[in-house]
Amino acid sequence: MTKRTTPFSPEVRERAVRRVRDHEGEHGLAKQPARTHSDAALMTEIQRVFEANVCASGARKVRRRLARQGCYPA
């Protein structure tokens, strides 16, 4: 059999393997991107504003009310 080499350096391959393992959660809790944490915090704010208006607000009203309160969603 012939030895097959990969076109990537060992460091690049190791980083890719680590990224996959972290994503699968093999090393404890999977690392989450910062966007996931900010989205979770924003969801609680959106839910609070939506329920404060008896669940009758549309996306525009919720967004405007959040902006008035200093929370600027994307």
PDB file of N, CA, C and O in Angstrom:
ATOM      1  N   MET A   1       0.836  -1.182   0.000  1.00  0.00           N
ATOM      2  CA  MET A   1       0.000   0.000   0.000  1.00  0.00           C
ATOM      3  C   MET A   1       0.875   1.238   0.000  1.00  0.00           C
ATOM      4  O   MET A   1       1.986   1.244   0.530  1.00  0.00           O
ATOM      5  N   THR A   2       0.349   2.268  -0.601  1.00  0.00           N
ATOM      6  CA  THR A   2       1.091   3.519  -0.640  1.00  0.00           C
ATOM      7  C   THR A   2       0.598   4.442   0.453  1.00  0.00           C
ATOM      8  O   THR A   2      -0.569   4.414   0.846  1.00  0.00           O
ATOM      9  N   LYS A   3       1.507   5.249   0.926  1.00  0.00           N
ATOM     10  CA  LYS A   3       1.144   6.213   1.957  1.00  0.00           C
ATOM     11  C   LYS A   3       0.453   7.393   1.288  1.00  0.00           C
ATOM     12  O   LYS A   3       0.969   7.976   0.335  1.00  0.00           O
ATOM     13  N   ARG A   4      -0.699   7.727   1.793  1.00  0.00           N
ATOM     14  CA  ARG A   4      -1.470   8.812   1.208  1.00  0.00           C
ATOM     15  C   ARG A   4      -1.315  10.055   2.085  1.00  0.00           C
ATOM     16  O   ARG A   4      -1.529   9.987   3.296  1.00  0.00           O
ATOM     17  N   THR A   5      -0.954  11.163   1.500  1.00  0.00           N
ATOM     18  CA  THR A   5      -0.791  12.401   2.248  1.00  0.00           C
ATOM     19  C   THR A   5      -1.941  13.346   1.951  1.00  0.00           C
ATOM     20  O   THR A   5      -2.539  13.319   0.875  1.00  0.00           O
ATOM     21  N   THR A   6      -2.227  14.164   2.917  1.00  0.00           N
ATOM     22  CA  THR A   6      -3.270  15.165   2.719  1.00  0.00           C
ATOM     23  C   THR A   6      -2.623  16.453   2.223  1.00  0.00           C
ATOM     24  O   THR A   6      -1.459  16.713   2.529  1.00  0.00           O
ATOM     25  N   PRO A   7      -3.351  17.258   1.468  1.00  0.00           N
ATOM     26  CA  PRO A   7      -2.785  18.501   0.951  1.00  0.00           C
ATOM     27  C   PRO A   7      -2.705  19.608   2.011  1.00  0.00           C
ATOM     28  O   PRO A   7      -2.264  20.718   1.715  1.00  0.00           O
ATOM     29  N   PHE A   8      -3.131  19.307   3.240  1.00  0.00           N
ATOM     30  CA  PHE A   8      -3.138  20.326   4.289  1.00  0.00           C
ATOM     31  C   PHE A   8      -2.016  20.071   5.284  1.00  0.00           C
ATOM     32  O   PHE A   8      -1.583  18.935   5.477  1.00  0.00           O
ATOM     33  N   SER A   9      -1.559  21.132   5.902  1.00  0.00           N
ATOM     34  CA  SER A   9      -0.534  20.983   6.928  1.00  0.00           C
ATOM     35  C   SER A   9      -1.158  20.327   8.168  1.00  0.00           C
ATOM     36  O   SER A   9      -2.373  20.389   8.354  1.00  0.00           O
ATOM     37  N   PRO A  10      -0.347  19.709   9.003  1.00  0.00           N
ATOM     38  CA  PRO A  10      -0.897  19.064  10.205  1.00  0.00           C
ATOM     39  C   PRO A  10      -1.639  20.029  11.131  1.00  0.00           C
ATOM     40  O   PRO A  10      -2.621  19.649  11.768  1.00  0.00           O
ATOM     41  N   GLU A  11      -1.169  21.275  11.205  1.00  0.00           N
ATOM     42  CA  GLU A  11      -1.830  22.249  12.067  1.00  0.00           C
ATOM     43  C   GLU A  11      -3.236  22.567  11.574  1.00  0.00           C
ATOM     44  O   GLU A  11      -4.174  22.682  12.362  1.00  0.00           O
ATOM     45  N   VAL A  12      -3.367  22.707  10.259  1.00  0.00           N
ATOM     46  CA  VAL A  12      -4.673  23.023   9.682  1.00  0.00           C
ATOM     47  C   VAL A  12      -5.621  21.850   9.887  1.00  0.00           C
ATOM     48  O   VAL A  12      -6.781  22.040  10.252  1.00  0.00           O
ATOM     49  N   ARG A  13      -5.138  20.659   9.656  1.00  0.00           N
ATOM     50  CA  ARG A  13      -5.964  19.468   9.827  1.00  0.00           C
ATOM     51  C   ARG A  13      -6.377  19.308  11.290  1.00  0.00           C
ATOM     52  O   ARG A  13      -7.533  19.000  11.580  1.00  0.00           O
ATOM     53  N   GLU A  14      -5.439  19.516  12.204  1.00  0.00           N
ATOM     54  CA  GLU A  14      -5.747  19.390  13.631  1.00  0.00           C
ATOM     55  C   GLU A  14      -6.800  20.402  14.059  1.00  0.00           C
ATOM     56  O   GLU A  14      -7.701  20.074  14.830  1.00  0.00           O
ATOM     57  N   ARG A  15      -6.691  21.624  13.564  1.00  0.00           N
ATOM     58  CA  ARG A  15      -7.667  22.655  13.894  1.00  0.00           C
ATOM     59  C   ARG A  15      -9.047  22.290  13.353  1.00  0.00           C
ATOM     60  O   ARG A  15     -10.054  22.496  14.031  1.00  0.00           O
ATOM     61  N   ALA A  16      -9.099  21.752  12.138  1.00  0.00           N
ATOM     62  CA  ALA A  16     -10.377  21.347  11.551  1.00  0.00           C
ATOM     63  C   ALA A  16     -11.002  20.196  12.337  1.00  0.00           C
ATOM     64  O   ALA A  16     -12.208  20.187  12.584  1.00  0.00           O
ATOM     65  N   VAL A  17     -10.177  19.228  12.728  1.00  0.00           N
ATOM     66  CA  VAL A  17     -10.682  18.099  13.506  1.00  0.00           C
ATOM     67  C   VAL A  17     -11.196  18.580  14.857  1.00  0.00           C
ATOM     68  O   VAL A  17     -12.245  18.127  15.315  1.00  0.00           O
ATOM     69  N   ARG A  18     -10.477  19.486  15.496  1.00  0.00           N
ATOM     70  CA  ARG A  18     -10.899  20.033  16.779  1.00  0.00           C
ATOM     71  C   ARG A  18     -12.219  20.771  16.643  1.00  0.00           C
ATOM     72  O   ARG A  18     -13.091  20.662  17.505  1.00  0.00           O
ATOM     73  N   ARG A  19     -12.366  21.518  15.564  1.00  0.00           N
ATOM     74  CA  ARG A  19     -13.589  22.269  15.324  1.00  0.00           C
ATOM     75  C   ARG A  19     -14.784  21.323  15.183  1.00  0.00           C
ATOM     76  O   ARG A  19     -15.859  21.591  15.720  1.00  0.00           O
ATOM     77  N   VAL A  20     -14.594  20.227  14.467  1.00  0.00           N
ATOM     78  CA  VAL A  20     -15.668  19.254  14.290  1.00  0.00           C
ATOM     79  C   VAL A  20     -16.003  18.597  15.623  1.00  0.00           C
ATOM     80  O   VAL A  20     -17.177  18.440  15.959  1.00  0.00           O
ATOM     81  N   ARG A  21     -14.992  18.215  16.376  1.00  0.00           N
ATOM     82  CA  ARG A  21     -15.236  17.574  17.669  1.00  0.00           C
ATOM     83  C   ARG A  21     -15.942  18.518  18.635  1.00  0.00           C
ATOM     84  O   ARG A  21     -16.843  18.099  19.361  1.00  0.00           O
ATOM     85  N   ASP A  22     -15.545  19.780  18.652  1.00  0.00           N
ATOM     86  CA  ASP A  22     -16.206  20.744  19.522  1.00  0.00           C
ATOM     87  C   ASP A  22     -17.653  20.936  19.112  1.00  0.00           C
ATOM     88  O   ASP A  22     -18.539  21.083  19.955  1.00  0.00           O
ATOM     89  N   HIS A  23     -17.882  20.934  17.812  1.00  0.00           N
ATOM     90  CA  HIS A  23     -19.237  21.117  17.319  1.00  0.00           C
ATOM     91  C   HIS A  23     -20.121  19.939  17.713  1.00  0.00           C
ATOM     92  O   HIS A  23     -21.298  20.119  18.026  1.00  0.00           O
ATOM     93  N   GLU A  24     -19.563  18.754  17.698  1.00  0.00           N
ATOM     94  CA  GLU A  24     -20.330  17.563  18.062  1.00  0.00           C
ATOM     95  C   GLU A  24     -20.480  17.430  19.568  1.00  0.00           C
ATOM     96  O   GLU A  24     -21.299  16.644  20.042  1.00  0.00           O
ATOM     97  N   GLY A  25     -19.704  18.184  20.318  1.00  0.00           N
ATOM     98  CA  GLY A  25     -19.820  18.155  21.758  1.00  0.00           C
ATOM     99  C   GLY A  25     -19.101  16.995  22.406  1.00  0.00           C
ATOM    100  O   GLY A  25     -19.486  16.575  23.497  1.00  0.00           O
ATOM    101  N   GLU A  26     -18.066  16.458  21.771  1.00  0.00           N
ATOM    102  CA  GLU A  26     -17.348  15.328  22.339  1.00  0.00           C
ATOM    103  C   GLU A  26     -16.474  15.741  23.521  1.00  0.00           C
ATOM    104  O   GLU A  26     -16.110  14.905  24.347  1.00  0.00           O
ATOM    105  N   HIS A  27     -16.142  17.017  23.601  1.00  0.00           N
ATOM    106  CA  HIS A  27     -15.297  17.496  24.692  1.00  0.00           C
ATOM    107  C   HIS A  27     -16.123  18.343  25.647  1.00  0.00           C
ATOM    108  O   HIS A  27     -15.809  19.512  25.869  1.00  0.00           O
ATOM    109  N   GLY A  28     -17.153  17.777  26.200  1.00  0.00           N
ATOM    110  CA  GLY A  28     -18.008  18.537  27.106  1.00  0.00           C
ATOM    111  C   GLY A  28     -19.035  19.320  26.311  1.00  0.00           C
ATOM    112  O   GLY A  28     -19.537  18.847  25.292  1.00  0.00           O
ATOM    113  N   LEU A  29     -19.344  20.513  26.779  1.00  0.00           N
ATOM    114  CA  LEU A  29     -20.325  21.337  26.092  1.00  0.00           C
ATOM    115  C   LEU A  29     -19.747  21.888  24.804  1.00  0.00           C
ATOM    116  O   LEU A  29     -18.582  22.284  24.750  1.00  0.00           O
ATOM    117  N   ALA A  30     -20.556  21.909  23.786  1.00  0.00           N
ATOM    118  CA  ALA A  30     -20.120  22.456  22.509  1.00  0.00           C
ATOM    119  C   ALA A  30     -19.973  23.966  22.630  1.00  0.00           C
ATOM    120  O   ALA A  30     -20.790  24.621  23.278  1.00  0.00           O
ATOM    121  N   LYS A  31     -18.957  24.510  22.023  1.00  0.00           N
ATOM    122  CA  LYS A  31     -18.755  25.958  22.043  1.00  0.00           C
ATOM    123  C   LYS A  31     -19.771  26.591  21.103  1.00  0.00           C
ATOM    124  O   LYS A  31     -19.974  26.130  19.980  1.00  0.00           O
ATOM    125  N   GLN A  32     -20.392  27.636  21.574  1.00  0.00           N
ATOM    126  CA  GLN A  32     -21.392  28.331  20.779  1.00  0.00           C
ATOM    127  C   GLN A  32     -20.827  29.666  20.322  1.00  0.00           C
ATOM    128  O   GLN A  32     -20.079  30.307  21.059  1.00  0.00           O
ATOM    129  N   PRO A  33     -21.177  30.090  19.116  1.00  0.00           N
ATOM    130  CA  PRO A  33     -20.735  31.404  18.656  1.00  0.00           C
ATOM    131  C   PRO A  33     -21.354  32.511  19.514  1.00  0.00           C
ATOM    132  O   PRO A  33     -22.394  32.314  20.143  1.00  0.00           O
ATOM    133  N   ALA A  34     -20.717  33.646  19.530  1.00  0.00           N
ATOM    134  CA  ALA A  34     -21.203  34.785  20.316  1.00  0.00           C
ATOM    135  C   ALA A  34     -22.593  35.206  19.847  1.00  0.00           C
ATOM    136  O   ALA A  34     -23.409  35.670  20.643  1.00  0.00           O
ATOM    137  N   ARG A  35     -22.855  35.043  18.556  1.00  0.00           N
ATOM    138  CA  ARG A  35     -24.157  35.425  18.009  1.00  0.00           C
ATOM    139  C   ARG A  35     -25.282  34.625  18.661  1.00  0.00           C
ATOM    140  O   ARG A  35     -26.378  35.147  18.864  1.00  0.00           O
ATOM    141  N   THR A  36     -25.018  33.373  18.986  1.00  0.00           N
ATOM    142  CA  THR A  36     -26.033  32.537  19.620  1.00  0.00           C
ATOM    143  C   THR A  36     -26.424  33.097  20.979  1.00  0.00           C
ATOM    144  O   THR A  36     -27.604  33.122  21.329  1.00  0.00           O
ATOM    145  N   HIS A  37     -25.427  33.548  21.752  1.00  0.00           N
ATOM    146  CA  HIS A  37     -25.711  34.110  23.070  1.00  0.00           C
ATOM    147  C   HIS A  37     -26.462  35.432  22.959  1.00  0.00           C
ATOM    148  O   HIS A  37     -27.392  35.684  23.724  1.00  0.00           O
ATOM    149  N   SER A  38     -26.065  36.276  22.013  1.00  0.00           N
ATOM    150  CA  SER A  38     -26.748  37.563  21.870  1.00  0.00           C
ATOM    151  C   SER A  38     -28.173  37.363  21.360  1.00  0.00           C
ATOM    152  O   SER A  38     -29.078  38.103  21.746  1.00  0.00           O
ATOM    153  N   ASP A  39     -28.380  36.368  20.493  1.00  0.00           N
ATOM    154  CA  ASP A  39     -29.724  36.082  19.997  1.00  0.00           C
ATOM    155  C   ASP A  39     -30.625  35.588  21.124  1.00  0.00           C
ATOM    156  O   ASP A  39     -31.805  35.935  21.178  1.00  0.00           O
ATOM    157  N   ALA A  40     -30.072  34.782  22.017  1.00  0.00           N
ATOM    158  CA  ALA A  40     -30.866  34.272  23.134  1.00  0.00           C
ATOM    159  C   ALA A  40     -31.294  35.421  24.049  1.00  0.00           C
ATOM    160  O   ALA A  40     -32.435  35.454  24.510  1.00  0.00           O
ATOM    161  N   ALA A  41     -30.397  36.349  24.309  1.00  0.00           N
ATOM    162  CA  ALA A  41     -30.732  37.503  25.147  1.00  0.00           C
ATOM    163  C   ALA A  41     -31.763  38.385  24.451  1.00  0.00           C
ATOM    164  O   ALA A  41     -32.679  38.903  25.089  1.00  0.00           O
ATOM    165  N   LEU A  42     -31.612  38.549  23.166  1.00  0.00           N
ATOM    166  CA  LEU A  42     -32.541  39.380  22.401  1.00  0.00           C
ATOM    167  C   LEU A  42     -33.926  38.738  22.346  1.00  0.00           C
ATOM    168  O   LEU A  42     -34.935  39.443  22.373  1.00  0.00           O
ATOM    169  N   MET A  43     -33.983  37.423  22.268  1.00  0.00           N
ATOM    170  CA  MET A  43     -35.271  36.733  22.219  1.00  0.00           C
ATOM    171  C   MET A  43     -36.087  36.984  23.485  1.00  0.00           C
ATOM    172  O   MET A  43     -37.306  37.144  23.418  1.00  0.00           O
ATOM    173  N   THR A  44     -35.417  37.019  24.640  1.00  0.00           N
ATOM    174  CA  THR A  44     -36.154  37.289  25.876  1.00  0.00           C
ATOM    175  C   THR A  44     -36.715  38.706  25.872  1.00  0.00           C
ATOM    176  O   THR A  44     -37.831  38.934  26.340  1.00  0.00           O
ATOM    177  N   GLU A  45     -35.944  39.662  25.344  1.00  0.00           N
ATOM    178  CA  GLU A  45     -36.426  41.043  25.261  1.00  0.00           C
ATOM    179  C   GLU A  45     -37.604  41.149  24.292  1.00  0.00           C
ATOM    180  O   GLU A  45     -38.595  41.816  24.588  1.00  0.00           O
ATOM    181  N   ILE A  46     -37.498  40.497  23.144  1.00  0.00           N
ATOM    182  CA  ILE A  46     -38.575  40.534  22.152  1.00  0.00           C
ATOM    183  C   ILE A  46     -39.840  39.913  22.748  1.00  0.00           C
ATOM    184  O   ILE A  46     -40.935  40.454  22.591  1.00  0.00           O
ATOM    185  N   GLN A  47     -39.688  38.787  23.425  1.00  0.00           N
ATOM    186  CA  GLN A  47     -40.833  38.118  24.035  1.00  0.00           C
ATOM    187  C   GLN A  47     -41.488  39.005  25.090  1.00  0.00           C
ATOM    188  O   GLN A  47     -42.714  39.063  25.179  1.00  0.00           O
ATOM    189  N   ARG A  48     -40.676  39.696  25.889  1.00  0.00           N
ATOM    190  CA  ARG A  48     -41.202  40.583  26.925  1.00  0.00           C
ATOM    191  C   ARG A  48     -42.017  41.719  26.316  1.00  0.00           C
ATOM    192  O   ARG A  48     -43.119  42.014  26.777  1.00  0.00           O
ATOM    193  N   VAL A  49     -41.470  42.360  25.273  1.00  0.00           N
ATOM    194  CA  VAL A  49     -42.168  43.479  24.625  1.00  0.00           C
ATOM    195  C   VAL A  49     -43.431  42.993  23.937  1.00  0.00           C
ATOM    196  O   VAL A  49     -44.463  43.662  23.987  1.00  0.00           O
ATOM    197  N   PHE A  50     -43.361  41.844  23.302  1.00  0.00           N
ATOM    198  CA  PHE A  50     -44.516  41.293  22.591  1.00  0.00           C
ATOM    199  C   PHE A  50     -45.646  40.975  23.567  1.00  0.00           C
ATOM    200  O   PHE A  50     -46.804  41.295  23.300  1.00  0.00           O
ATOM    201  N   GLU A  51     -45.317  40.347  24.696  1.00  0.00           N
ATOM    202  CA  GLU A  51     -46.350  39.987  25.671  1.00  0.00           C
ATOM    203  C   GLU A  51     -46.879  41.206  26.422  1.00  0.00           C
ATOM    204  O   GLU A  51     -48.017  41.192  26.891  1.00  0.00           O
ATOM    205  N   ALA A  52     -46.077  42.252  26.544  1.00  0.00           N
ATOM    206  CA  ALA A  52     -46.525  43.468  27.219  1.00  0.00           C
ATOM    207  C   ALA A  52     -47.649  44.148  26.443  1.00  0.00           C
ATOM    208  O   ALA A  52     -48.446  44.882  27.026  1.00  0.00           O
ATOM    209  N   ASN A  53     -47.718  43.914  25.151  1.00  0.00           N
ATOM    210  CA  ASN A  53     -48.765  44.507  24.322  1.00  0.00           C
ATOM    211  C   ASN A  53     -49.833  43.469  23.998  1.00  0.00           C
ATOM    212  O   ASN A  53     -50.419  43.508  22.917  1.00  0.00           O
ATOM    213  N   VAL A  54     -50.089  42.562  24.898  1.00  0.00           N
ATOM    214  CA  VAL A  54     -51.123  41.534  24.788  1.00  0.00           C
ATOM    215  C   VAL A  54     -50.961  40.732  23.496  1.00  0.00           C
ATOM    216  O   VAL A  54     -51.950  40.378  22.854  1.00  0.00           O
ATOM    217  N   CYS A  55     -49.745  40.453  23.127  1.00  0.00           N
ATOM    218  CA  CYS A  55     -49.409  39.628  21.952  1.00  0.00           C
ATOM    219  C   CYS A  55     -50.036  40.147  20.663  1.00  0.00           C
ATOM    220  O   CYS A  55     -50.365  39.366  19.770  1.00  0.00           O
ATOM    221  N   ALA A  56     -50.205  41.481  20.565  1.00  0.00           N
ATOM    222  CA  ALA A  56     -50.838  42.050  19.386  1.00  0.00           C
ATOM    223  C   ALA A  56     -49.864  42.864  18.535  1.00  0.00           C
ATOM    224  O   ALA A  56     -50.263  43.418  17.510  1.00  0.00           O
ATOM    225  N   SER A  57     -48.619  42.944  18.932  1.00  0.00           N
ATOM    226  CA  SER A  57     -47.648  43.743  18.184  1.00  0.00           C
ATOM    227  C   SER A  57     -47.096  42.961  17.005  1.00  0.00           C
ATOM    228  O   SER A  57     -46.888  41.750  17.076  1.00  0.00           O
ATOM    229  N   GLY A  58     -46.866  43.682  15.927  1.00  0.00           N
ATOM    230  CA  GLY A  58     -46.172  43.101  14.796  1.00  0.00           C
ATOM    231  C   GLY A  58     -44.679  43.334  14.935  1.00  0.00           C
ATOM    232  O   GLY A  58     -44.223  43.926  15.913  1.00  0.00           O
ATOM    233  N   ALA A  59     -43.928  42.871  13.964  1.00  0.00           N
ATOM    234  CA  ALA A  59     -42.469  42.977  14.013  1.00  0.00           C
ATOM    235  C   ALA A  59     -42.013  44.434  14.046  1.00  0.00           C
ATOM    236  O   ALA A  59     -41.068  44.772  14.760  1.00  0.00           O
ATOM    237  N   ARG A  60     -42.678  45.298  13.278  1.00  0.00           N
ATOM    238  CA  ARG A  60     -42.268  46.707  13.238  1.00  0.00           C
ATOM    239  C   ARG A  60     -42.457  47.384  14.592  1.00  0.00           C
ATOM    240  O   ARG A  60     -41.580  48.109  15.061  1.00  0.00           O
ATOM    241  N   LYS A  61     -43.626  47.138  15.223  1.00  0.00           N
ATOM    242  CA  LYS A  61     -43.888  47.769  16.519  1.00  0.00           C
ATOM    243  C   LYS A  61     -42.917  47.264  17.580  1.00  0.00           C
ATOM    244  O   LYS A  61     -42.427  48.043  18.398  1.00  0.00           O
ATOM    245  N   VAL A  62     -42.643  45.977  17.568  1.00  0.00           N
ATOM    246  CA  VAL A  62     -41.719  45.410  18.547  1.00  0.00           C
ATOM    247  C   VAL A  62     -40.334  46.007  18.354  1.00  0.00           C
ATOM    248  O   VAL A  62     -39.663  46.364  19.322  1.00  0.00           O
ATOM    249  N   ARG A  63     -39.913  46.112  17.115  1.00  0.00           N
ATOM    250  CA  ARG A  63     -38.586  46.646  16.820  1.00  0.00           C
ATOM    251  C   ARG A  63     -38.477  48.114  17.252  1.00  0.00           C
ATOM    252  O   ARG A  63     -37.468  48.526  17.826  1.00  0.00           O
ATOM    253  N   ARG A  64     -39.513  48.888  16.974  1.00  0.00           N
ATOM    254  CA  ARG A  64     -39.495  50.303  17.368  1.00  0.00           C
ATOM    255  C   ARG A  64     -39.487  50.468  18.882  1.00  0.00           C
ATOM    256  O   ARG A  64     -38.778  51.320  19.417  1.00  0.00           O
ATOM    257  N   ARG A  65     -40.285  49.643  19.573  1.00  0.00           N
ATOM    258  CA  ARG A  65     -40.322  49.745  21.033  1.00  0.00           C
ATOM    259  C   ARG A  65     -38.975  49.354  21.630  1.00  0.00           C
ATOM    260  O   ARG A  65     -38.518  49.989  22.581  1.00  0.00           O
ATOM    261  N   LEU A  66     -38.333  48.319  21.089  1.00  0.00           N
ATOM    262  CA  LEU A  66     -37.021  47.924  21.569  1.00  0.00           C
ATOM    263  C   LEU A  66     -36.007  49.045  21.340  1.00  0.00           C
ATOM    264  O   LEU A  66     -35.163  49.313  22.195  1.00  0.00           O
ATOM    265  N   ALA A  67     -36.099  49.699  20.176  1.00  0.00           N
ATOM    266  CA  ALA A  67     -35.168  50.800  19.880  1.00  0.00           C
ATOM    267  C   ALA A  67     -35.384  51.960  20.867  1.00  0.00           C
ATOM    268  O   ALA A  67     -34.423  52.595  21.302  1.00  0.00           O
ATOM    269  N   ARG A  68     -36.651  52.229  21.217  1.00  0.00           N
ATOM    270  CA  ARG A  68     -36.919  53.284  22.189  1.00  0.00           C
ATOM    271  C   ARG A  68     -36.331  52.967  23.558  1.00  0.00           C
ATOM    272  O   ARG A  68     -35.960  53.870  24.308  1.00  0.00           O
ATOM    273  N   GLN A  69     -36.251  51.686  23.873  1.00  0.00           N
ATOM    274  CA  GLN A  69     -35.726  51.267  25.174  1.00  0.00           C
ATOM    275  C   GLN A  69     -34.209  51.089  25.145  1.00  0.00           C
ATOM    276  O   GLN A  69     -33.601  50.738  26.157  1.00  0.00           O
ATOM    277  N   GLY A  70     -33.603  51.333  23.986  1.00  0.00           N
ATOM    278  CA  GLY A  70     -32.142  51.269  23.893  1.00  0.00           C
ATOM    279  C   GLY A  70     -31.597  49.921  23.475  1.00  0.00           C
ATOM    280  O   GLY A  70     -30.384  49.712  23.516  1.00  0.00           O
ATOM    281  N   CYS A  71     -32.445  49.014  23.082  1.00  0.00           N
ATOM    282  CA  CYS A  71     -32.012  47.699  22.608  1.00  0.00           C
ATOM    283  C   CYS A  71     -32.197  47.682  21.099  1.00  0.00           C
ATOM    284  O   CYS A  71     -33.326  47.731  20.611  1.00  0.00           O
ATOM    285  N   TYR A  72     -31.102  47.614  20.361  1.00  0.00           N
ATOM    286  CA  TYR A  72     -31.173  47.715  18.904  1.00  0.00           C
ATOM    287  C   TYR A  72     -30.956  46.346  18.266  1.00  0.00           C
ATOM    288  O   TYR A  72     -29.816  45.902  18.137  1.00  0.00           O
ATOM    289  N   PRO A  73     -32.037  45.671  17.865  1.00  0.00           N
ATOM    290  CA  PRO A  73     -31.889  44.394  17.182  1.00  0.00           C
ATOM    291  C   PRO A  73     -31.358  44.614  15.774  1.00  0.00           C
ATOM    292  O   PRO A  73     -31.453  45.714  15.230  1.00  0.00           O
ATOM    293  N   ALA A  74     -30.808  43.578  15.197  1.00  0.00           N
ATOM    294  CA  ALA A  74     -30.240  43.675  13.858  1.00  0.00           C
ATOM    295  C   ALA A  74     -31.283  43.920  12.809  1.00  0.00           C
ATOM    296  O   ALA A  74     -30.957  44.026  11.627  1.00  0.00           O
TER     297      ALA A  74
END
